[in-house]
Amino acid sequence: MDGNSGGAACHILMAITGQPRNGVPMSFHRSLNRAPALLFTAFGLALWTAPALASDVHVVAADGSGDFTSLATAASAAADGDVLLVRPGDYGSANVVIDAKGLTIVKDGTGLVKSTGEIHARNLPAGEEIHLSGLSYSHTSLAFCDGRILIENFEPRYSLRECEVLAISSNSVTIANSELRGRDGYDITGGQDNYGANGGHALFVQDSTITLYSSTMQGGTGDDGAWLPCGIGGDGGDGLHVQDSASRVRYLDCTFAGGYRGYGGCGDGWEGADISAPAGTVIPLTMPVNEISGAAVIREGNSYTLTINGAPGHVPMLLTATAMFQRNLPPAIGVLHLPWPFSMEYLQPIPGNGVLNHQIAIPMLPGAEQSRWRIMQIVINDPAGRYLARPISLTVLDDAL
């Protein structure tokens, strides 16, 4: 479990649980329980305007209107920390490889960024981050990653097509607002001697720590075996398959469904499991669900709308930071995805219709800076206490892009 130490940990626990720890002054505790305020604090504004590490933005467009026509080529050419702004289009079958560097790849526009190829993120050092948003690739593998990875808004390129994720030896992976689907057996080379191939797992986890929010995971359908000479049908894939005792998967507001079995003249396959965990630990988060939504990309100088759904009268607090983090709090509170220091801003209470639209004025980027990335997370204050909603990221761009 990741976590801050010393005074920073006290501040984090105070902010989320409302309980003082290790001598933190009660005045700080009381400040977190003040009346809701509309003021965007100076500290919060500082986070939006704080100097960023130098990084370049590369526009990827299949129609030739950007810097690259191939996302695979752009990912290979990008430097550590760069941003790939991807226009919707068909990117063929080329595989995207992100090796030992941080990268942000985000869809910009309406429509799919689709490919029959795969995304391979590997060897990410501790302290580095990969952010992937709005992509429709057939398969994404995350292997030997000590840094943090955020996947948002993934979906299949076509209805009933595959959008699998595999995580091996990766310490901190968060998947939010995505639709994952295992490959169907008839699309897999592997059936033999008249036997049908097994369907793929939507999410396969080995020796990794994963947090899932508001996502659907559907296992692939097993292929049919032959009838004469007879074979056996393939097994359906699992919605979530977890193995290795070190694996930890936490989830909130997710749907898991196993794939259908295949049939054969000598026997049928097994139905896929919704969740299969022969080893490892699967932990359902038990706090209420508050749907959070907002654009993934915005240009400087515009107003950003963050939409928060919840019970009327509950008071949200907006946390904002410049990097990712993972501290696993009790299941009724959730997982904190922001490191200290983060900004804390009380918002208006959720109105009677259950939907709060909070406006954030995005400042202009200074000088020649082309982009900034922020992660936000909502703390909900209700009569029973505080709990966390899912994180959501935002890439702010130069308005010339």
C-alpha positions as CSV (number, residue, x, y, z in Angstrom):
1,M,0.0,0.0,0.0
2,D,1.3,3.4,-1.0
3,G,1.2,6.2,1.5
4,N,2.7,9.4,2.8
5,S,4.7,9.5,6.0
6,G,4.8,11.9,8.9
7,G,2.9,15.1,8.9
8,A,1.7,14.7,5.3
9,A,-0.1,11.5,6.2
10,C,-1.8,13.2,9.1
11,H,-3.1,15.9,6.8
12,I,-4.4,13.3,4.3
13,L,-6.2,11.3,7.0
14,M,-7.7,14.4,8.5
15,A,-9.0,15.7,5.1
16,I,-10.7,12.4,4.3
17,T,-11.8,10.9,7.6
18,G,-12.2,14.1,9.6
19,Q,-10.4,12.6,12.5
20,P,-7.2,14.2,14.0
21,R,-4.1,12.1,13.9
22,N,-0.8,12.3,15.8
23,G,-1.1,15.8,17.2
24,V,-2.5,17.6,14.2
25,P,-4.1,20.8,15.6
26,M,-7.9,20.7,16.0
27,S,-8.0,24.1,14.3
28,F,-7.1,22.3,11.1
29,H,-9.8,19.7,11.8
30,R,-12.4,22.5,12.3
31,S,-11.4,24.3,9.1
32,L,-12.4,21.2,7.2
33,N,-15.9,21.4,8.8
34,R,-16.5,25.1,8.1
35,A,-19.6,26.2,6.2
36,P,-19.5,25.5,2.4
37,A,-17.6,28.2,0.5
38,L,-17.6,29.2,-3.1
39,L,-14.1,30.7,-3.0
40,F,-11.5,28.9,-5.1
41,T,-8.6,29.2,-2.6
42,A,-5.3,30.8,-3.5
43,F,-3.7,27.4,-2.9
44,G,-6.1,25.8,-5.4
45,L,-5.4,28.4,-8.0
46,A,-1.7,28.0,-7.4
47,L,-2.0,24.3,-8.4
48,W,-3.6,25.3,-11.7
49,T,-0.9,27.9,-12.4
50,A,2.1,26.2,-10.8
51,P,5.1,25.8,-13.1
52,A,5.1,22.5,-15.0
53,L,7.9,20.3,-16.1
54,A,8.8,20.9,-19.7
55,S,6.9,18.7,-22.1
56,D,5.8,18.8,-25.7
57,V,2.4,18.2,-27.2
58,H,2.3,16.2,-30.4
59,V,-0.9,16.1,-32.4
60,V,-1.7,12.7,-33.9
61,A,-4.3,12.6,-36.8
62,A,-4.9,9.7,-39.1
63,D,-6.0,12.2,-41.9
64,G,-2.6,13.9,-41.9
65,S,-3.6,17.1,-40.3
66,G,-1.3,16.7,-37.2
67,D,2.4,16.0,-36.5
68,F,2.0,12.3,-36.9
69,T,-0.4,10.0,-38.7
70,S,0.5,6.9,-36.6
71,L,0.0,6.7,-32.9
72,A,2.5,3.9,-32.7
73,T,5.2,6.2,-34.3
74,A,4.3,9.1,-32.1
75,A,4.6,7.1,-28.9
76,S,8.0,5.8,-30.0
77,A,9.2,9.3,-30.8
78,A,7.8,11.1,-27.8
79,A,10.1,12.0,-24.9
80,D,9.4,11.2,-21.2
81,G,6.4,13.3,-20.0
82,D,5.1,14.4,-23.4
83,V,1.5,14.6,-24.4
84,L,0.0,12.9,-27.4
85,L,-3.2,14.6,-28.5
86,V,-5.1,12.1,-30.7
87,R,-7.8,13.0,-33.1
88,P,-10.5,10.4,-33.7
89,G,-9.8,8.1,-36.6
90,D,-8.8,4.6,-37.6
91,Y,-5.1,3.9,-36.7
92,G,-4.8,0.5,-38.3
93,S,-3.1,-2.5,-36.7
94,A,0.2,-1.0,-35.5
95,N,1.1,-1.7,-31.8
96,V,1.8,1.3,-29.5
97,V,4.8,0.6,-27.2
98,I,5.5,2.8,-24.2
99,D,8.8,1.6,-22.7
100,A,10.3,3.0,-19.5
101,K,8.9,6.5,-19.8
102,G,5.9,8.5,-18.7
103,L,3.4,9.6,-21.3
104,T,-0.1,11.1,-21.6
105,I,-2.2,9.9,-24.6
106,V,-5.7,11.5,-24.7
107,K,-8.4,11.7,-27.3
108,D,-9.3,15.1,-28.6
109,G,-12.7,15.3,-30.4
110,T,-15.9,13.3,-31.0
111,G,-15.6,9.8,-32.3
112,L,-13.4,6.8,-31.7
113,V,-9.6,6.5,-31.7
114,K,-9.7,2.9,-32.9
115,S,-7.3,0.3,-33.8
116,T,-7.0,-3.5,-34.2
117,G,-3.5,-3.1,-32.7
118,E,-2.4,-3.3,-29.1
119,I,-1.0,-1.0,-26.5
120,H,2.0,-2.2,-24.5
121,A,3.2,-0.2,-21.5
122,R,6.2,-1.7,-19.7
123,N,9.1,-1.0,-17.4
124,L,7.6,2.2,-16.0
125,P,10.0,3.5,-13.3
126,A,8.7,4.6,-9.9
127,G,7.8,8.2,-9.9
128,E,6.7,8.2,-13.5
129,E,3.1,8.2,-14.8
130,I,1.1,7.0,-17.8
131,H,-2.3,8.5,-18.6
132,L,-4.4,6.9,-21.3
133,S,-7.8,8.3,-22.1
134,G,-10.5,7.7,-24.8
135,L,-8.8,4.9,-26.7
136,S,-10.4,1.9,-28.5
137,Y,-7.6,-0.6,-28.9
138,S,-8.1,-4.4,-29.0
139,H,-5.7,-5.2,-26.1
140,T,-3.7,-3.2,-23.6
141,S,-0.9,-4.8,-21.5
142,L,0.8,-3.3,-18.5
143,A,3.9,-5.1,-17.4
144,F,6.6,-4.5,-14.8
145,C,5.4,-0.9,-14.0
146,D,6.5,0.6,-10.7
147,G,5.0,4.0,-11.6
148,R,1.3,4.9,-11.7
149,I,-1.1,4.3,-14.6
150,L,-4.5,5.8,-15.2
151,I,-6.9,4.4,-17.8
152,E,-10.1,6.3,-18.5
153,N,-12.9,6.1,-21.1
154,F,-11.7,2.9,-22.9
155,E,-14.3,1.2,-25.1
156,P,-14.4,-1.4,-27.9
157,R,-13.9,-0.1,-31.4
158,Y,-17.1,-1.8,-32.5
159,S,-20.0,-3.4,-30.7
160,L,-19.1,-6.9,-29.4
161,R,-15.4,-6.4,-30.3
162,E,-12.6,-6.9,-27.8
163,C,-11.0,-4.3,-25.6
164,E,-8.9,-6.3,-23.1
165,V,-6.6,-5.2,-20.4
166,L,-3.8,-7.3,-18.9
167,A,-1.7,-6.2,-15.8
168,I,1.4,-8.1,-14.7
169,S,3.7,-6.9,-11.9
170,S,2.3,-3.4,-11.9
171,N,2.0,-1.5,-8.6
172,S,-0.7,1.1,-9.1
173,V,-3.2,0.9,-11.9
174,T,-6.5,2.7,-11.9
175,I,-9.2,2.1,-14.6
176,A,-12.3,4.3,-14.7
177,N,-15.4,4.8,-16.8
178,S,-14.4,2.1,-19.3
179,E,-16.0,-0.9,-21.1
180,L,-13.6,-3.9,-21.3
181,R,-14.4,-7.0,-23.3
182,G,-12.5,-10.2,-23.7
183,R,-11.8,-11.6,-27.2
184,D,-14.3,-14.2,-28.5
185,G,-12.9,-17.7,-29.0
186,Y,-13.5,-17.7,-32.8
187,D,-11.1,-14.8,-33.0
188,I,-8.3,-16.6,-31.2
189,T,-5.8,-18.9,-32.7
190,G,-5.5,-21.8,-30.2
191,G,-8.3,-24.2,-30.8
192,Q,-6.9,-27.5,-32.0
193,D,-7.9,-31.1,-32.7
194,N,-11.4,-29.9,-33.3
195,Y,-11.6,-28.2,-29.9
196,G,-12.8,-24.7,-29.7
197,A,-10.6,-21.9,-28.3
198,N,-11.4,-20.3,-25.0
199,G,-12.8,-16.8,-24.8
200,G,-10.5,-14.1,-23.4
201,H,-10.7,-12.4,-20.0
202,A,-11.8,-8.8,-20.0
203,L,-9.3,-7.9,-17.3
204,F,-6.5,-10.2,-16.3
205,V,-4.5,-9.3,-13.1
206,Q,-1.3,-11.0,-12.0
207,D,0.9,-9.7,-9.2
208,S,-0.6,-6.2,-9.5
209,T,-2.7,-3.6,-7.6
210,I,-5.7,-2.4,-9.5
211,T,-8.6,0.0,-8.6
212,L,-11.7,0.0,-10.8
213,Y,-14.5,2.5,-11.0
214,S,-17.7,2.7,-13.0
215,S,-16.6,0.1,-15.6
216,T,-18.0,-2.9,-17.3
217,M,-16.0,-6.1,-17.8
218,Q,-17.4,-8.8,-20.2
219,G,-15.6,-12.1,-20.8
220,G,-15.3,-13.3,-24.4
221,T,-17.4,-16.2,-25.7
222,G,-15.8,-19.6,-26.1
223,D,-15.6,-21.0,-29.7
224,D,-17.6,-24.1,-30.7
225,G,-15.8,-27.4,-31.1
226,A,-16.3,-29.7,-34.1
227,W,-19.3,-32.1,-34.2
228,L,-17.8,-34.7,-36.6
229,P,-15.2,-35.8,-35.7
230,C,-16.3,-34.4,-32.4
231,G,-14.5,-31.9,-30.3
232,I,-15.2,-29.9,-27.1
233,G,-16.3,-26.3,-27.0
234,G,-14.1,-23.6,-25.6
235,D,-14.6,-22.0,-22.1
236,G,-16.0,-18.5,-21.8
237,G,-13.6,-15.8,-20.6
238,D,-13.9,-14.3,-17.1
239,G,-15.1,-10.7,-16.6
240,L,-12.3,-10.3,-14.0
241,H,-9.6,-12.9,-13.6
242,V,-7.1,-12.4,-10.7
243,Q,-4.2,-14.7,-9.9
244,D,-1.0,-14.6,-7.7
245,S,-1.4,-14.0,-4.0
246,A,0.1,-10.5,-4.2
247,S,-2.7,-9.2,-6.4
248,R,-5.2,-6.7,-5.0
249,V,-8.2,-5.5,-6.9
250,R,-10.6,-2.9,-5.4
251,Y,-13.8,-1.9,-7.2
252,L,-16.7,0.5,-7.0
253,D,-19.8,0.6,-9.3
254,C,-18.6,-2.0,-11.7
255,T,-20.3,-4.8,-13.6
256,F,-18.6,-8.1,-14.2
257,A,-19.9,-10.8,-16.6
258,G,-18.4,-14.1,-17.7
259,G,-18.5,-15.1,-21.4
260,Y,-20.7,-17.8,-22.8
261,R,-19.3,-21.3,-23.3
262,G,-18.8,-22.9,-26.6
263,Y,-20.5,-26.1,-27.7
264,G,-19.1,-29.3,-29.2
265,G,-20.1,-32.8,-30.3
266,C,-18.0,-34.4,-27.4
267,G,-18.8,-31.8,-24.8
268,D,-19.3,-28.2,-24.0
269,G,-16.9,-25.7,-22.4
270,W,-17.4,-24.0,-19.1
271,E,-19.2,-20.7,-18.7
272,G,-16.9,-17.9,-17.8
273,A,-17.0,-16.5,-14.3
274,D,-18.1,-13.0,-13.5
275,I,-15.1,-12.8,-11.1
276,S,-12.5,-15.5,-10.8
277,A,-9.8,-15.1,-8.1
278,P,-8.0,-18.4,-7.6
279,A,-5.4,-16.3,-5.9
280,G,-5.1,-12.7,-4.8
281,T,-7.7,-10.5,-3.1
282,V,-10.8,-8.8,-4.6
283,I,-12.2,-6.0,-2.3
284,P,-15.6,-4.3,-3.1
285,L,-15.6,-0.7,-2.0
286,T,-18.7,0.0,0.0
287,M,-19.2,3.7,0.0
288,P,-22.2,5.2,-2.0
289,V,-21.7,5.8,-5.7
290,N,-21.5,9.4,-6.9
291,E,-21.2,9.7,-10.6
292,I,-18.5,12.3,-11.6
293,S,-18.1,13.5,-15.2
294,G,-16.3,16.2,-17.1
295,A,-14.4,16.7,-20.4
296,A,-10.9,15.0,-20.6
297,V,-9.5,18.0,-22.6
298,I,-10.0,21.7,-22.4
299,R,-8.3,24.7,-23.9
300,E,-6.8,27.5,-21.8
301,G,-9.0,30.4,-20.9
302,N,-12.2,28.5,-21.0
303,S,-14.7,27.4,-18.3
304,Y,-14.6,23.7,-17.3
305,T,-17.8,22.0,-16.0
306,L,-17.4,19.2,-13.4
307,T,-20.7,17.4,-12.9
308,I,-21.3,15.7,-9.6
309,N,-24.4,13.5,-9.0
310,G,-25.5,12.6,-5.5
311,A,-28.0,13.0,-2.7
312,P,-29.4,16.5,-2.3
313,G,-27.9,18.4,0.5
314,H,-24.6,16.5,0.6
315,V,-21.5,18.8,0.4
316,P,-18.7,17.9,-2.1
317,M,-15.1,18.9,-1.5
318,L,-12.9,19.1,-4.6
319,L,-9.3,17.9,-4.3
320,T,-6.9,18.8,-7.0
321,A,-3.3,17.8,-7.6
322,T,-0.6,17.7,-10.2
323,A,0.3,14.0,-9.9
324,M,-1.1,10.6,-9.0
325,F,-0.9,8.7,-5.7
326,Q,-2.6,5.7,-4.0
327,R,-3.5,5.3,-0.4
328,N,-5.9,2.5,0.4
329,L,-8.3,3.7,3.1
330,P,-11.1,1.5,4.6
331,P,-13.6,0.2,2.0
332,A,-16.4,2.5,3.3
333,I,-14.1,5.6,2.6
334,G,-12.3,4.5,-0.6
335,V,-8.9,5.1,-2.2
336,L,-7.1,8.4,-2.2
337,H,-5.5,9.0,-5.6
338,L,-3.8,12.4,-4.9
339,P,-0.6,13.1,-3.1
340,W,-0.1,15.8,-0.5
341,P,-0.1,18.7,-1.0
342,F,-3.4,18.9,-2.8
343,S,-5.9,21.8,-2.9
344,M,-9.2,21.4,-1.0
345,E,-12.2,23.5,-2.1
346,Y,-15.7,23.2,-0.6
347,L,-18.4,23.4,-3.3
348,Q,-22.1,24.2,-3.1
349,P,-24.3,21.5,-1.6
350,I,-25.8,19.2,-4.2
351,P,-29.2,20.7,-5.2
352,G,-32.6,19.2,-5.1
353,N,-32.3,17.6,-8.5
354,G,-29.3,15.6,-7.4
355,V,-26.9,17.2,-10.0
356,L,-24.3,19.8,-9.2
357,N,-22.5,21.5,-12.2
358,H,-19.4,23.1,-10.8
359,Q,-17.6,25.7,-13.0
360,I,-13.8,26.1,-12.9
361,A,-12.2,29.0,-14.7
362,I,-9.1,27.6,-16.5
363,P,-6.3,30.2,-16.6
364,M,-4.1,30.9,-19.6
365,L,-1.0,28.9,-19.7
366,P,2.2,30.9,-19.2
367,G,4.7,31.6,-21.9
368,A,5.3,28.9,-24.4
369,E,3.9,26.2,-22.2
370,Q,1.6,23.9,-24.3
371,S,-0.2,21.8,-21.7
372,R,-0.8,20.9,-18.1
373,W,-2.3,17.8,-16.5
374,R,-4.4,17.7,-13.4
375,I,-6.1,15.0,-11.4
376,M,-9.2,15.7,-9.4
377,Q,-11.2,13.7,-6.8
378,I,-14.3,14.5,-4.9
379,V,-14.8,14.0,-1.1
380,I,-18.5,13.7,-0.3
381,N,-19.6,15.0,3.1
382,D,-22.8,13.4,4.3
383,P,-24.4,13.0,7.8
384,A,-22.6,9.6,8.3
385,G,-19.1,11.0,7.5
386,R,-16.8,11.5,4.5
387,Y,-16.0,9.2,1.5
388,L,-14.3,9.5,-1.8
389,A,-15.6,9.4,-5.3
390,R,-13.6,8.2,-8.3
391,P,-10.8,10.3,-9.7
392,I,-11.0,12.2,-13.0
393,S,-8.2,13.8,-15.0
394,L,-8.1,16.9,-17.1
395,T,-5.5,17.9,-19.8
396,V,-5.4,21.7,-20.3
397,L,-4.0,22.8,-23.7
398,D,-2.8,25.8,-25.4
399,D,-5.7,27.3,-27.4
400,A,-3.6,27.2,-30.6
401,L,-3.6,23.4,-30.6
